[in-house]
Amino acid sequence: MTTPTRTRETDTTSGLVRLPAGTARLLVAVGAIATIASTFMSWTWTDEFPGDLTVYGYPAGLQIVALIAGIITLLFGLRLWNVRGLRWLNPAGATSPLLLAALAAFTVCWFAAIAITVDLGGLANLDPGAYVAAVASALPVLGALALPHPGHSVKDYLTKPDQPAPTGHLAPWVQRLVITAGIALALIAFTYGIGINDDDSETFVGFALLVLFATWAFLHAGLLDRFTTLSTRHKGFAAGMAFLAAAIFPFTQSDDHNANLGVNILIFATVALGLNIVVGLTGLLDLGYVAFLGVGAYAAALVSGSEFSRFSGVQFPFWAAALTGMAASLVFGVLIGAPTLRLRGDYLAIVTLGFGEIFRIAVNNMDGSSGPDITNGPDGIPSIPDLEIFGFNLGAAHDVAGFTLGRFANYFFLMLLITALVVLVFTRAADSRIGRSWIAIREDETAATAMGINGFRVKLIAFALGATLAGLAGTVSAHVTYSVVPSPYQFAGAAPPNSAFLLAAVVLGGMGTVSGPLLGASFLYLIPEKLTFLKEYELLAFGIALVLLMRFRPEGIIANRRRQLEFHETGQLSIPEQQSLPDSTTGAAKATKAGA
């Protein structure tokens, strides 16, 4: 251990708390070590609290979450002492990553103490370990606030990170190793989160707090930006590793219910990617997009052999049913888009919202009495048989390499292949001439049209392609759920999929990106599933989280460079002053030159 890192003096102020810098760094290290030690102590005397926090020497439940938060805080704290091998973690020695990591441990420990007190009825239920954790986790926060940082307020600490120093050149094999490690870490975190029992909401809340503040800390330290740069440099390798990690997921689960969550997340994410073409690339606000998912699901259900189908004697193979669902959604996309896409902004949003409601009401009334007998009305189309592809029955359990894969695991692999196909279509379309035309339309439709782009044709293609991808996901959704009913296909509800959650997945994840909607869909589907204790307050909690994220991260969790430039000042993103956002006319000119 050598001398502490010298903090840059340019554009910095002393910390919010008046303490010597050496004392502040010591508080961080001591507090982090004490937080780690507290997780090996008893936090409560009874095992009635979820996770069994009564055992000495064996962390469990919220103690595991606090242990990880304490380790992250300690690593960031040791970086300030210039410990060999930790410079990569925070190249500039910035204060904000340390503060955010300390807040992760602080919020987890204090939430655990408050939850124990409330659930069990009083402070008497807290064991010494809980008190040690509460006090120890506050010390790194105090120390981080005492260190110099740009700005003069807590807001500056959280929104104006120091400029991360450039990292040295890494060998290609090391870059691939970093990508592999990052994806493996993401798989471990996702597996742990999805594996938390539904009746253990306290542990999931602590896990969510850890993920929130740790991700925020990594973002301020520049780790996420560097990982994104490496993934872009090795795009094929990163995509292959992400696909491999997703394929490993079912083998890590002993409960088929978690595989069911994985299937629904992939369906939700695939539909969100289709919506991302319309909203993220083309800039069209579609508030009724979930209707295309419903069109594909109903079309597939009608021809898949259900005895309650209007065409009960017809049973198409999967590929034919998928083409039917895609074709039906494509037709509806063109029929709705052709007369309405000449509208812009709020007017288009109102029309698409009306289409979504018309679809739901129409299928609800097509029961043979209020309308033609096609969809069986509110009862929907039940008893949809499981898929059988090349003699492989997806509804039966199968043993693979000593692992038993249940029904939902089989559908997970099918949906994973479809998601990979949709990702390929999205990336190829976004990089094509028509994709550049979409971006030009999004930036400034008037300028794009003036440069020769046929705005109506370009928008109609985006609308039709997005609807087709949603119809493909709806085909699988109909077989996974065994039935199709009108109720899920609405604008807003307590749980996805609905148009509001789909739009939120795109905006929160990162408009115009591939990984953004996938990540946003995972969060928005998993969080309501695990926070069932909120009951009627789920939408309130979702709204609060939405407001906070849009305040501090308006470009989304994973944003492309263009949107970062739109929402932030140049100096906050380590972008040279001369690199400014090209105006919309330039974007339109590029699209026109490409032959759009």
N, C-alpha and C positions, 0 to 999 in steps of 0.2 A: 504494500500500500504506500503510495507516494503522496506528494503534496496535493491539496485540493485544487480542482480546476479553477482557474481565474475567470470570473464572470466578466463578460464584455461590459464596458462602461458606456458605450455609445447608446443613446436613446433609452437608458435604463434609469430606474429610480430605486431607492431603498424599498424594502418590503413594507407591507401594511402593518406588520408587527415589528416593534423596535427591539431587535436582539442582535448581538454580534453574529457575523456570518458563521464563525466556527461553532458557536452554540446552536445555531439553527440547524446546521448539518448534523451535529451530534444528536439533537432532538429527533431528527428524521430517522437516523440509524437505530437509536435506542428504542424509539416507539415502534418501528417496524419489527425489530427482533422480539420485543415484548408482545406484540400482536400475534406473531407466529407462535410464541411460547404459550399464549393463552388458549390457543386452539387445542392444546394437549391437556387442558384442565377441564373440570366439570363446569358447565354453564348453568345447569339446573339440577335439582335433586330427583325429579320424577321423569320417567320415560313417556309420560302422556304428551309431552310436546314432540311434534314430528321430528324424526331424525335421531332420537335418543342421544341427547347431549350430556349424559350423566357419567360417561366413562372417562377416566383419566388415562392419558397416553394414547388415545385412539380417536382422532377427529372424525366427526360424522355430520351429515346434514349441513347446516349453516356454518359449522366449524371448518369444513373443507373449503367452502367458498371464502371465508375469512382468511384461511391459511394461504390460499392462492393470491388474494389481494395483498396480504402482508408481504409475500415473496416479491411480487411486482414492485411494491413500494420500496422494499429494501434494495432491489436491483437499481432502481432509479436513484435512490439515495446514495448508493455506493458509486454510481457514475460521477457524482459531484466530487468524490475523493479521487477521481482519476484512477480507479482500480483497473488493472490491466485486463483487457479483453472485453470491457463493457462500453467502449467508446461508440460502437455501432448502435447501441441502444438509444443514445441521445447525443448525436455528434456535437451539437452546439452547447451542450450543458444547459439547456433551457429549463426554466423553473416550472412552466405550466404543466408539462407531462408529470413532473413529480407531484404537484398539487393535485392533479386529477387522480393519479394512482393512490395518493393518500386519502382522497375523498372516497374512493372505492372501498378501502378497508374501513374507513370511518362510518360510512352509511350502512355497510353490511353489519358491522358489530353493533351499532346503535339500533338498527332495525331489529336485530336478533334480541337484544335486551328488552326493547319495547314490546316485541311480540310475545316473549315469554311472560312479561309482566301482565299484559292484557289477557292472553289466552288462559293463563293459570290463576290469575286473580291476585296480583300484588307483587311488590318488590321482594317479599320474603321467599319467593320461588327462584330468585337468582342466587347461584353459587358464586364463590370467589372468582372463578374463571371469567364469568360475564363482566364483573366489575373491572378486572384487569384488562379485558379486551376493550371495554368502553374508554377507559382512561388512556391505555396505550395507543389506541387508534387515533386519539385526538392529538397526540404529540407530533406526528409527522405533518399533520395539517398546519399546526402552529409553526413548525419549523419552515415549511414551504412558504407560508405567508410572510416570513421574515427575510426571505432571500430576495435579492434584487430581481426586477422584472420590468419590461417595457410597460408604461402606463401608470395609472394612479389608483385603480379601483379593482375590485374583484372581477368585474366584467372584463377588464383588460387582461387579467390573468387567464380567463377562460376563452377569450376570443382573439387575442393578439399574441400568438406564440413567438418566441425568438426564431430568427431565421436558422433552419438547420444547416450545419456545415456540410459541404459536399463529401461524399464517401469515396474511398479509394476504389480503384478498378478491381473487380473480382473476376477470377477465371470463369469461363463458361460453365464448367462442371460445378463450381461453387454456387453460381447463380441458380442452376437447376436444383441443387441441394437445398438452397434457401426456399425456393418455390415449393419443393416437396414438403419441407418442414412446416411452412405456413399453411399449406392445405391440410396436412395431417393434424395440426393444431386446431384448425377450424372444424375438422371432422370430430375430434375428441370433444370439443366444446359443444357441438351440436348433439352428439350422442349423449353426453351427460345431461344436457338440458331437456331433451325429449324423453330421457329415461326417468326423470323425476316423477314420482307418483302424483296422480291428479289430486289426492287428498293431502299432499304435502306442498300446499301453496306457499307457505312461508319460505321454504328452501328455494322455490322457483323465483320468488320475488328477490331474494338475496342474490341468486344467480343472475337475474336480469340487471340488478344494480351493478354487479361486478362487470358484466359484459358492456354495459353502457359507459361507465367511467374508464374502464381499461381501454376500450376502443377509442374513446375520446383522447386518452393519454397517448396512445400509439399514433393517433392522427397528429397531435401537436408535436410529437417527437419526430415526425416525418417517416415513421416506419411504414405506414400504409401507402404513402406516396412512393416510397422506394420499392415496396413490394409490387405495386401496380406497374411501375416502370419495368421491373424485371419480368413480370408476367406479360407485358406488352412486347418486350424484346424477344421472349420465348413463348409466343402466343400458342403455338401448336402443342408444345410440351405442357404448358399450364392447363390448357383445356383437357388434354389427355389425363393429367393427374387429377383434375377435378372430377372428371367422369369416373376414374378408377375409385376415388374416395367415395363417391355416391354409390358405386356398385358394391363397395365393401360394407356399407351401412347395414343392409338387412342381416348380414352375418354377425353383426355385433348385438343384435336384439334377440332376446329370448321370448319377448311378448309380441305377438302378431299385431296387437293394437298399435304399437309404435310404427310398425310397417304401414298400417292403415293411415296414420298421420303423414308418413312420408309420401304415400301415393297422393293424398289430397293436396299436400303442399306442392308436389310436382304439377298436378292438374291446375292448381291456382296460379303457379308460377308461369306455366305455359300460356295460359290465357292472358296473364299480365304482360308477357313478352309480345303477344299479338297486339294488345292495346298500346304497347310502347311504340309500335310502328305508327299508329294513328296520332298519339299524343306526343311522344317523345321526339320522333323524327319529323313528323309533318306539322305538329303544333295544332291539331284539331281537338277540341274538347268534346269528348264523347261520354255522355252520362248514361247511356243505355247499352253499353257494350256487353253486359252479361246476357242480354237477349240472344246474342249469336252463340254463346255457349249452350243456351237452352234449345235453340234451333237444331244444333248438331246432336244434342242428346236425344231430343224427341224424334228426329229423323232416324237415328240409329236404333232407337227403341222400337220403332214401328216395323223395322225390317229384320229384327234380330231373333224372332221366334217366340216372343212372349204370347201366351194364350190370351192375354187381355188386349193385345194390339188389334187395331182395326184390320190389319193384314196378318192375322194369326197364323195363316198357313205358309207364310214367307219367312225363311231364315237364311239370310245372307252370311257368307263367311266374313271374317273380321275385315279383311281388306276391302270388300265390297261395301260393308256397313260403314267403314271409315270414309270411303269415297262418297257415299250417300250423304253422310253428315256434313262433310266438307262442301259438297256441291250445294246442299240446301242452304248452308250459311253463306256461301258465295253469292247465291241468287238473291237472298234477302239483303246482303250487303250492297249489291248493285242496285236493287230496287229501292232501297232506302237512300243510298248515297246519290243516285242519279238526280233526283229532283231537289235534294237538299244541300248538296255540297257547294252550291253557289252562294250559300249563306256563310257568314263569318262570325267568329267570336261567340257572344252570348246567344245569338239567334240559333246557331248550329247546336249549341249545348241544349237549348230548350227543345229543339226538334228531336234530337237523339234521346233525351229523357222521355219525351212522349212516346217514341218508338218502343223503348223498353217497357213502359207501362202498358202499351197496347198489346205487346206480345204476351205479357203475363195474364192480362185480362182475357185475351182471345183464347189461349190454351185452357184457361179456367172455365170458359163457357162452351167449349167444343165437346159437349157431353151427350149430344143427341137430343137434348130438350131445349136448351138455350141457344144451341147452334148445331152445326153438323157434327156427326159422331166420328171424331178423329182422335182426340187426345184423352178421352175418358174423363174430362173435366177435372174437378179437384182431386179425384182419386188417382189421377195419373195413370201410368203404365207400369204395373208391378211385374214381378216374376220374370225379369229379364235373365236369360240363362247366362252362365259363365262362358267366357271365350275359350275356344279350342283352336290353337294355331299349330299347324303341322303335326297334329296328333297329340300336342301337349296341352292338357287341360289346366287352365290357369286357376280353376276353382278348387283343385285338389292339392294337398300337401305333397312335397317332393323332398327327397334326401339328396343333398349335393355336398360332396366332400365331407361327410359326417355331420353336416348341419341340416336341420329340418326347416325348409322354407314353406311357410303357410300360404294361404290364398292371397293375402295382401302383399306378401313379398314377391309373389309371381307378378302381380299387377304393377308392383313398384318397378321391376326390371323392364316391363313393357313400356311404362310411362317414362322411364329414364331414356329409352331409345327414342321415343317420340320427342321428348324435351331436347335431346341432342339434335334431332332433325330440325326442330323449330329454331334452335340457336344457330344452326348452319344457315337456314333460310334467312334469318334476321341479319346475320353478319354479312352474308353475300349481298343481300338487298341494300343494306346500309352503305356498303362500299361501292355499289354500282352507280351508273349514271343516274338512274331513277332515284337512288338514295341521296345523291347530291342535290337533285331537284327537290326532294322532300325537305332537306335542310334549308335550301334557299327559300322555299315557300314558308317554312316556319319562321325564318328570320324576318322576312319582309315580303309578303305576297305581292304587294303592288310593284315593288322593284323587280321581283322575279318575273312577273307577267310582262313588265316593260322590256325585259331582256329577252323575251321570246319563249319563256316556259309556258306550256299549256297548263295553267293551274288547276283547272277542273279535272282534266285527265289524270294528272299526277295525284291529286287528292283521291280520286275515285279508285285508282290502283291501290293506294295505301289502305283505303277503307275496305276494299274487297279482300286484299291479302290478310289484313288483320282479322276479318270475319272468318275467313277460311281456316286460319290457325285455331281460332276459338272453337270452330265446329269440330276440328280434329280432336281437341281435348274433350269436348262434350261427348264424343263417341265412346271414349274410354270411361268417362265419368258415369255414363248410363249403366255400364256393366259392373263397375265397382260397387255402386250403391244398390244394385238389383232393381231399382225403380227410378222413374222420372215423374216428379210432381211440380206444379207451377210455383209453389211458395218460395223456393230459393232464388228465383230469377226476378229480383226486385232491385230498386235503386239502393236502399240502405237497410241494414239489419244488424242484429247483435253479433253475427258471425259471418265470415266469408263462405262461399263467394257471393258477392253482390257488386253492383257497379261502383258504389262508394269505396269499398275495400280494394277493388281492382285498381281504381284510379289512385288511391292512397299508396298502394304497393309500388306503382310506377313513380310517383312523385317522391315518396320517402326513400325508395331504393336508389333512384338516380335516373332521371329521364334521358333517353337516348343511349343508354348503356345496356350491356347484356347482363352483367352480374348484378346490377342494381335492382331490377325488378325481381330477379330470383331471390336475392337476399330480403328485399322488402316483403315479398309474398311469404317467405318462411317465417319472418317475425310476426306478420299480421295474422297468420293462421295459427301459429304455435302459441302466441301469448293469450288470446281468448280461450284456447283449449285448456291452458294451465291455470288461468286465473278465474275459474268458475265461481270462486267464493265471492267475487264482486257482484255477481247476479245482475240486478237491474242497473248497477253503476258501471258496467263494462264500457258502454259508449262514452260515459263521462270521462273515465280514465283514458280511453283512446283519444278523445278530443284534447285532453290536457297534454298528453304525450305528443300529439300532432302539433299543437301550438308551440311547445318547447323546441321540438326538432326544427320546425320551420323558422323559429327565431334564431337558433344558433347554427343550423346547418341547412339553409334554404335550398342549396343545390342538390340535396339528397345525401344519403350515406356514402354511395359510390357515385361520384359525378365526373363527367368528362371535363376537360380543361376549359372549354368554351363557357360552360355554365358557371364554373368557378370564377372566371373573369367577369361574368355578368353580375355576380352577387357580391364580390369582395373587391376591396382595393388591391391595387397591384402589389403593394409592399407586403401584404399579408400572405402571399402565396409563393414567395421566392421566385417571382417572375420578373425579368428585366423590364424596365420602364418602356423600352422601345417595342416590346411585344404586346401590342394592343389587339383587342378583338377586331377582326376585319368587319367592315360594315356589310350590311345586308346586300348592297349592290354588288360588292365583290363576290360574295357567295353565289349570287344569282348568275354573275358573269361566268364563274367557273362551271356552274351546272350547264349553262347554255353552250359554253365552249366544248363541253364533253359530249354535246349532241342530244341533250335531254329534250 
